[in-house]
Amino acid sequence: MLRRVFPILFLVSLVVVFSGCDNNPFYPKAEVRLTKVNPENSRLDVVYELVYWLDQNGNITRVDTVITYNVEPVLFTFQELYGGRWADIQHYHIEYTSVTSNYGDTLNYGPLDGGFNLYIPPGEQAEAQLWTVPYDIIHDCATSYLPFLNGLSDSLIITFQEQITFDGEDELGNPIEWQVPHSTVVYYSFQVVFQQMTNGMKR
């Protein structure tokens, strides 16, 4: 009887011992999942201001552009599922699968790549933030449409459909890759300001 019971007790004891270890031998590589994206769909409000500087004769001497916006980065939460190994997400790649305006136009932007360096402990979660549409693309969209808008407010909406790929490896060098779709809608307001060079007063 003891001969039959002993192997079972031995295996149970191994499970109990290894369950307290960071690196579970039954899961020799990291198993990573993206568990949360917040927000899943982003809204970005942008105010694009053209400032025309005038001399005393009313002639335009300089034109400045001022872009202001308030946006929270997208928060990504990763989970290592089984306490196997630690993982490191090292890189992101954003493919803009569709960029369209409310005028029905299609805009083309190349992929965006960058370093990430997110460490995920065995069996735990880790969070990292990412701006899915950078400032230079926001500025480029505005300047592309500005000659046609004549200062009209709230006349431009750009919708970005994004495919984001994260990749890295665990401590043993096993590759890790995860993809997530995302969307960002940018609402533009355009303002034109005339300002005197001498006293700084708007007119």
Secondary structure, DSSP 8 states (H G I E B T S, - for coil): -HHHHHHHHHHHHHHHHHHTSSS-TTS-S--EEEEEEESSEEEEEEEEEEEEEE-TTS-EEEEEEEEEE----EEEEEEE-SS---EEEEEEEEEEEEEEETTS-B-----EEEEEEEEE-TT-EEEEEE-SS-HHHHHHHHHHHHHHHTT-TT-EEEEEEEEEEEEEEETT--EEEEEEEEEEEEEEEEEEEEEETTT--B-
